[in-house]
């Protein structure tokens, strides 16, 4: 089964890499539904989720996602 999560904040940047310094691929809106591909944790302890949104793949911080 596919795992999906929803954006819980008004605007969320989807980034090209699991880093706040990486390029913004697109901006997501509240309640956008994302297909979860994998999760990674960075050195700072932030959990990043690799997601697919309408065929665009990128990374978002897990703290702004909900079930």
ZIBEL-V87516 format. One record per backbone hydrogen bond with DSSP energy under -1.0 kcal/mol. CO is the residue of the C=O (numbers start at 0). NH is the residue of the N-H. Records with the same first field share a line. If there is no record, write none. Layout:
# ZIBEL-V87516
CO: NH ; NH
This chain:
# ZIBEL-V87516
2: 35
4: 33
5: 65
6: 30
9: 29
11: 27
13: 24 ; 25
14: 58
16: 18
18: 21
22: 15
25: 13
27: 11
28: 31
31: 6
33: 4
34: 51
37: 49
39: 47
41: 44
45: 41
46: 61
47: 39
48: 59
49: 36 ; 37
50: 57
51: 34
52: 55
55: 52
57: 50
58: 14
59: 48
60: 63
61: 64
63: 7
65: 5
